[in-house]
Amino acid sequence: ICMKSGKNKPGRDRGIPTENVIVDECTVYHGHGGFVVGSEMSGGIKNVQVSNNLYIGTDVGLRFKSTRGRGGVVENIYIRNIHMANIPHEALLFDLFYGGKGAGEETEEELAARMNAEAPTVSEETPQFKNIVIENVIGTNVARAMYFNGLPEMKIENVVLKNIRMTAEQGALIRQTNGLRVENVEIIPRKGEPFTIAPTVENIIG
């Protein structure tokens, strides 16, 4: 289940967001994500409610993705009452360095090359993800609980994580994020720490 609204300049010029969407009582098997936003979201995506979903064996559970050049604003996304199991990559993924490949298909070197490139000035080509609430989520047997990787010039903003419990191979890695609120979140990793917060994270509560 993937929300899109156009790609790069044609999507921005059209300027019609995907908005006022309800995704309720859905079951997703396999695929590149249970619920996905982007990466083609240049016209914007807003006012989306996702509830009472079950994801079994999807590559990623909840996946938000974009990249420089897209532009567009993703905002006011409300996700609640999600169960997921047997997720071979991230249960929750924010990837603003998306390279066009499926989860796990890109090498660390390819990702590092994009992340190490000089950050451009913020413009209409800069994608923005903000004001997202994710609550009442249970994840069982996931590879990595969470991975947040915003842009240095436009961090992921104002995400609320509430009432979440996950058993995972690895915990959460949070980068390039501003205004993260964590309430009653339990991550049980098989190795490493439950949460790793990078120095690029600002205004974390909880």
Steps between C-alpha positions, in 0.01 A plus 500: 500500500697799372412870493643704209435842343732554205874504440737799508415813298193358317350401835578837655361687200179300513486581869215271601565318826374157593287585802215393727565126474390224740677162494317274744488127574751393235724192496819511292722203417852540356552808278742788563306629799175467686416871474730723295525872423711606200741525359297674227327755724587829329141626506476438874320244717293604800217408731534122485369260765631143512343269758440137591749357250691169499831457315651153465834450327512840328856623432432800727201569722437877488717667236545871426742575217614785280816662369645834398335641189148383586374798700151467647377488858376191686306603810220408736533123479331305782581130539356284778423141589756323281620143543794372297700178503798344322630826349844435341608866515367802696168503679496881470715675239545866413746518210562839340802364314294249301695369201225324306569149626311269731594459864830315533584527128731800529856476625630701794745666260220624271309648792813656649582672171166681498511580871852645470411729209489871578159606630326737259313816595136437591278561197178377340693180424545419870253238632351550845347248741334636814218461752467122506345298785563127531340319794386161621742291294616146569789358298616140537816354347619806309858555384534860616240679708537849352726704276457876462728668243389850408690756295745730680338798326145380578470269795202277572284715729248446778453124512315343793566134589257374764410158642736295288651159577742317273723195513782546252845390396616863534351800678422848370750731329386864486680758280420845360177549696355799684220482754465127570264405786527149643233374742472143633723348234667164574752351261653164585803446272691175478821702475604858568310781665124558471556860381802663337459875465742680266637847579292635209177446698348806668220552751429140593243451778464176692 
